[in-house]
């Protein structure tokens, strides 16, 4: 049975750890004002579930609706800033270079904005656009669609063929970026402490990294105000929020 542990006890594990892996989820950004995935969607998006929008099929069926959903999320992020939890992770990385590997499921860029380095972004980046399909090969097109010449639209399209831009995030059912995932697997195997913060542990392969860490002999700590699907993998549960727990564990 996993013990619910106070932050001070886990703090000694952090101090003694040679290699720390942090696996973060949407709860990491909750105290920055960003709704989590399992929070109810609001406004005109309230009638949709993320699973109905964040898929290639949804985009192909209604590119404008999915593009607009991501545009509304980008717009919402304009006034959002990293919180004390993001800053604590970044500051620890700066004080102890190479000792903490950050793996995130988040696409909001807040870890990076806080100064985290080498962030393994398993689900992509909300603010990046990529082409939906390989180049459609219009005559004289040279086989590469040029983002700088994309025609404005919802979504923007290639000036030379009918290719569309799409958000550079990993949609349900899509493969994760192989290089980031391999590096995350390596970090989970090599760490002697994994801090799992702000994730329900509902989505694989990201959630599987906690199992990998445990099986590789690391101590696993789940930091979440609520129970999660990874609690059974943890040696310790810290029932606290990210912006409170991470500064307490890693230093402010
Ligand atoms: N501090 C820490 N955790 C928090 C906080 C907080 N302030 N507020 C909420 N949480 C926790 C919730 O209790 C929940 O367990 O954050 C978790 C958020 O869970 P989800 O909404 O499922 O988000 P996440 O786990 O990141 O989802 C994983 O699923 O939808 C896909 O690709 C998407 O990356 C996402 C993945």
Boltz pocket constraint, residues with backbone or C-beta under 6 A from the ligand:
constraints:
  - pocket:
      binder: B
      contacts: [[A, 24], [A, 25], [A, 26], [A, 27], [A, 28], [A, 30], [A, 31], [A, 36], [A, 37], [A, 38], [A, 39], [A, 50], [A, 105], [A, 106], [A, 123], [A, 170], [A, 197], [A, 198], [A, 199], [A, 200], [A, 201], [A, 202], [A, 203], [A, 223], [A, 224], [A, 225], [A, 226], [A, 227], [A, 228], [A, 240], [A, 241], [A, 242], [A, 243]]
      max_distance: 6.0
